[in-house]
Amino acid sequence: MFYTGGGVINSGPAASQLLRELVEATGFPITSTLMGLGAYPASGAKWLGMLGMHGLYEANLTMHGCDLMINIGARFDDRITGRINAFSPNSRKAHVDIDPSSINKVIHADFPIIGDVAHVLEDMLRIWKSRGSKTNSAAIKKWWSQIEEWRGVKCLSYKNSEKTIKPQYALERLEALTKGMDRYITTEVGQHQMWAAQYLGFEDPNRWMTSGGLGTMGYGTPASIGVQVAHPDALVINVAGEASWLMNMQEMGTAVQYRLPVKQFIMNNERLGMVRQWQELLHGERYSHSWSEALPDFVKLAEAFGCKGIKCDNPDDLDEAIKEMLAYDGPVIFDCLVEKHENCFPMIPSGKAHNEMLLGEAETQGVIDAKGSVLV
């Protein structure tokens, strides 16, 4: 299988095109880190979705069970591997990276290849074609049959509500109502970031801007403004959590001053959602400083900046509210009040192997043991 990362994006558009050609020619499944989304299209037949701590069940199980892993421009970081000694134990691993220090840093590479992704993919395709472009079609068909079983788990399913907007539902509707548009997505950091990666689809590289392993709360708002300046006629949406968004809210003054129609889609659970989730899992639901009862009125805040404010707390009203946001020719702050204590699943608990995932309405107490807790 192909395991791809931000290195494909950073190598330039040619790398993504070559990657797509190789995937389609081989028929191998492909997954990606958070930073590599869009290098291969989400609508592609071989796409398994994102892998890792909050990745898809089928992506992680495929990584665990494959016999050849081709890592292209990814780092084998701890959000991907889970417990290292249990990571894809029976596979041979090829690792393509421009940085020699990344090779064998975390996971041993049986086939280390140092070079720019685009150049390596070009050579790989040329050599493979010169040898007849042959794959073991019977084995690949059997492999895909197993992957379809894992897909059948439907790991992104959730219990919806008629009274409260579930965050997953909010992003499903945002995806449905913006799909096919000239769209760029930025994010802040937290649960909303992971849900956005799970529920939004990216067909091209450089349509997804997020701070990744740096974990920079406050990144999304100024990033969205920069993207909007670079692409004045595009739809630019910052998917945010209310806590992250407040860190750089002053930049809405920049958006208004330069008449940038950037949309701030705040998934407001009145919590530091990811911190709260970890306190639930790690500290027996003893919550400390992970909620706020003194948030501003985001609609009034929008009006104070001179932009449009929209508030929605009813699932029945969500579609029309999103359409109103999209139709407005100017900056918008959208306050989407979502379920306060929703957990982001799937999830690999700290200290567990990457094929040991919490799904759906999983029990959260006692799933992280003492060995796992010291890794947090």
N, C-alpha and C positions, 0 to 999 in steps of 0.2 A: 504494500500500500504506500501511497504518497502522504507524507506528513510535512506540511508546508508552513512557513512563517513569514514574518515581516521582511525578511531578506528578499523574498520574491518581489514584494511591492517596491522595496528600496532599489532594486536592480533596474527598475524601469518597465514601461509597458511591454517591451519586447519579451521580457522574462515571463510575464503572465500569459502572453500569447503562445510562447513555446511550451509552457507548462500545460496549457489547455490541449495543445496538439499532442503532447506525449500521453496525457491521461486518456484522451479519446482513442488514440492508436493502440494503447495497451489494454484498455478496459479495466485497469486497476482502480480500486476505490481511493478517494482522496479526502483528507481532513485538513484542518488548519488551526493554528493558534488564533488568539484574539487579534493579533496584529496582522495576520495574513488574510483576513476576510476580504473577499472580492477578487483575489488573484485568480480563483476559479469560480465560475458563476454559481450562485445558490440554486439556480434552476437546473444546473447540469445534472445529468443522469447519474454520474459517479460521485456526486457530492454527499458526504455523510454529515455535514455540519461541523461546528467547532468541537474540538476535543478539550480535555483538561478538567480542572476542578469543578467547573460549572458547564462542562461540555456535554454533548449528547451521549447517551448510553451506547448507541451503535458505533459511534466514533471511538470511544474508549475501549469497548469490547473488541473492535476490529484491530486496534493498536495492540491489545493484549494478545490476540490470537494469531496475528499474521506471522508468516515465515520469512518475509523480507520487508524491512522498513526502509523507505528512501526518504530521509530527512533533507528537505531543501530549504535552507535559510531560516532554520529555527534553532532554539538554544538548549532544548532539553531542560527547561527550567522546572522548579518544583511544583508549579501550578499544572504542569503537564504530566510529570512522571509519577506522582504519588510516591509511595515508598519505593526507593530506588532498586532495592534488591528483588522486587517483585514486578519490575517494569518490563513488559513484553519479553518474558524470559526465554522464549524459544525462537526468537527471530534473529536473523543476521541484519546488521544495521549499516546502511550507507549514510554518511553525513556530508552534505555539501554546504560549505560556509566560506565566506570571504575572510573571516578572522581566524587565524590558526589557533588562537588561544581558546576558542570555543570547542575545538575538536578534542574529544576525550576528557573534557573538563568535568562532565557529570556522568555521561553514559559512554561506555567503550564503543568506538566505531570500528566495525570490521572492514569498512571501505571508506577511509577518510579522503575527501576531495576538497582541496582548497582552491577557491576561485570565485569569480563573480557568477552569480546564479545564471544570468542570461547566457554567458559564454559556456558554462558547463552544460546547460540544457541543450544548447545548440550542438555541442560535441556529442552529447548522449544520444540525441535524435539521429544525428548523422551516422554514428557507429551502429546503432540499433537497426536503422534502415539498411545499412550496408550488409548486415548479417541476416537480412530477410524479414525483419519485423515480426518475428515469430513469438507467439505466446502459447502457453498450455491452455487452450480454450476450455477443455473439459474441467481442468482444475479450477480455472477462474469461475466457470459457471457454478460449480459446487460451492466455491467460496462465497459467491454472491447469494446463493441460496441460504447460507448460514447468516449472512449479513441481514437479509430480509427478515429472518426470524428475530434478530435483535431489534430491527426497526419496528417490528410488530408490537414491541413493548409500549410504543408511543410515549416516550419519556417526557415530552413537553406537555402532556395532557394535564389538566388541573380542574378543580371543582369551581365552576363559575358561580356568581351570585347575581340575583336580580335586584339587590338593594345597594350593594357596594361595588365600586369599580375595582376589579382585580387588576393588578399591574400587568399581568400577562395579557389580559383582555385589552387593556389600553394600548399595548404595543401591537397586538394582532390587528386592531382596528386602524392604528396609524399606518401599519404596513399595507393593509388592504386599500386604504384611501389615498395612499401616495405611490403605490406600486406602479412602475412604468414612467414615473415623472423624472425629470432631470434633478435628482435628489442627492444631497450630501447630508450625512449624519455625523454629528459630534456627540460626545458624552462627557459627563463628569465621572465620578468614581463611586462605585457601590453596587447595590443590588440592581438598580435601574440599568447600569452599564452591562451587567451580565444578561439581564432579560432582553436588552436591546440586541445583544450579540446572538441570542437564541432565537428571537422572534422576528427580527428584521432581516431581509435578504439583500445581498449585495452582488450585483452582476458584473461589476468592474472594479479594478483597483483604484485606490485613492478616493473612494466614496465614503470611507469610514475612518474617522479621526478620533482616536482615543489614546489616553496616556499610557495604557498597558501596564507593564511591570513597575513603572515609576509611581503609579497610584496617586496622581496629582488631583486632589479635590480642587475645584475651581478652574480646571483646564478648559472645560467645554464651552463656556460663554465667550471668552476671548478667541478661542479657536474658531467658533462658529462665525464670529464677526470677520476674522481673517479670511475664512472660506468664502463668505458672502462678498467681500471686497474683490476677491479673485474671480468669482463667478457671479456677477451682479444679477444675471437673469435666472439663476438656478434657485431651486427650493432648498434652503439650508435650515435644518432643524437640530437644535441641541436638546438631546434627551438627558434630563437632569434629575437629580434628587434635590429636595429643597435645601438641605444643609450645604451641599457642594455649591449650589447655584448662588447662595448668599455670599459666598466668599469673593466673587468678582461681579456682583450685581451692578456696580458702578459703571461697568462697560456698556450698560444699556444707554447711557448718555452718549457714548460713541456711536451706537447704532442709530439713535435718533438724529444726532448731529449730521451724520453722513447719509441719512435716509436709507438705511440698509434694512430690507424686509425680513430679517432673520427671525425665526420662530423659536422661542424658548418653551419647550414642552416639559414642565416640571411635574414629575410623579411624586406627589406630596403625601407621604405617609406619617408626617410629623415625628419621624424617627431618623436616627442615623442607622438606616436599615441593615447594612451589612454588619455593623458593630453590634446591633441588637441581636441579629441572627447568631453571631458567634458567641455572644453572652448567653443566649439560650442553649446552644450546643455545649459550650465549654464551661459555663459557670452556673449550670442548673437553674436557668431563668432568673438569676440575680442580676437585674438590670441596673447599670450605673451610668448616668450622664449620656444616655443614648436616645433621649427623646426631648421634645421641646413643646411647651405649652404657651410659648410667647413668640410665635411666628408672625411676620407682618401679613397684612391683607394684600395678597399679590396683585389683585385687580387695582386697588388704590395705589399701590406702588408703581404699577404700570402707568397709571394716569399721571402720577407725579413726575415720571420720566417723560411723559408726552407720547407714550405708545399705547397700544390697545391691550387691555386685560380681559381674559376670559376665565371663568371658573366653572368647573363641572364636577359634580359629585354623584351623578345618577347614570348608571349604565345605559338607560334608555335615551339619554340626551347626548351621549358621547359622540356619536357619528356627526350629528349636526354641529356640535361645538368644534370638532376637528375641521369640518368643512368651512366653518366661519373663520377659523384660524388661517386655513390655506387660502381663502378668498381675499383676505385683508392685504392690501398693498402697503405694507409697512411692518415695523417690528411688533411682535406680539409676545406677551407673557401669558402662557396658558397654565393655569393652576388646576391640575388634575388630581383630585383627592382620591387616593387609593387605599386599599385594605392596609391597616397599620401593622399587622403582625404576620404578613405573608412571608414565607421563606422561599429562597431561591433554590430550586432543585432543577435538574439533578445536581448532586454535590458529592465530591470525594472527600470524606472526613479526613482531617489531619492525621497522619500516621498510618492511613490505610493504603492498600494497593489501588492502582488506577482502575481496576475492574470491580472494586467494592464501592458501589455508589448508593447514595440515598436517593430514592425516587418518590415523586408525588407527595402524598400525605404521610411521609415517613416519621417514625418515632425519632425524636431528637435527643432524648436523654440517655446518657451513657454510651453514645456512639463514638466518642473520642476518649480514649483511655489515657493513662498517665504518660505513656511514651509519646502519644500523639500530641498531648497538650504542651509539651516542652518545645515542640517544633513551631508553635504558633508565634 
